[in-house]
Amino acid sequence: MEIDFTPFPGYAPTDTPAEAPPRRTSFIDLTGRRFGRWTVLSRTPRSTPGQSLWHCRCDCGVEKPAVLYGALVKGASQSCGCLRMEKMVKPLHTVHGQRNPTYRVWQCMRTRCYNSAHPSFRRHGARGITICPQWRDDFDQFLKDMGERPGDLSIERIDNNGPYSPENCKWGTCCEQAGNTRRNIVVEWKGITCNLIDVARMENVDYASMRYHLTKGRTLETAVAILHAQGNTYHERAVEKGSTRKNKTDAKRKRR
């Protein structure tokens, strides 16, 4: 069977390819120009198509090798970030150029209560812990009510289920913080309502062993008597010795 390759009527073959659209040839050299706190030093070559990249130096001395052309000319990028930080942080919130420790406490307090992405949100904001209106958005009022953070103390709520407010907050040590958590077991001992850890401390018996005896159904008096007979004495917890994650990390670095 033969195939007919006769072109259909009106077909006009051509050997010339379609013309490509004209390329953009306008190029603006930003070298030496200033945008906010940026001074453009040179153009940064790029391997993929897109906006031109520029090597810039901030007035504070920080250099960034690839700032987009559009971010510079539109004002989206005006510094390395120092300008934004200066606008956010008041002079009162810094000490010797560093963040005021009290201001950090206030920031962390707000994050725990209102940022659902924070790891501590489930123990604070998720269970209804809030910040009083006069503290929530006003650090100056918080500083006026609580004063400067003394030493390494942290903010503690007197009622662990209550809000952050002037009536329910104080500066506390790590040991006081550990004694005021939901994990503590409240018991009655010699007519006094206290935490189980306090009983272990007063009677000089091991806390973990005492908890073990209680889980076996023994009374608190029986557990204390057994531990006295065994000579199982109290051992301080890491928080009572002033041990923190930072201290442990520093100790590991020294051993290396």
Secondary structure, 3 states (H helix, E strand, C coil): CCCCCCCCCCCCCCCCCCCCCCCCCCCCCCCCCEECCEEEEEEECCCCCCCCEEEEEECCCCEEEEEEHHHHHCCCCCCCCHHHHHHHCCHHHEECCEECHHHHHHHHHHHHHHCCCCCCHHHCHHHCCCECHHHHCCHHHHHHHHCCCCCCCEEEECCCCCCECCCCEEEECHHHHHCCCCCCCEEEECCEEEEHHHHHHHHCCCHHHHHHHHHCCCCHHHHHHHHHHHCCCCCCCHHHHCCCHHHHHHHHHHHC
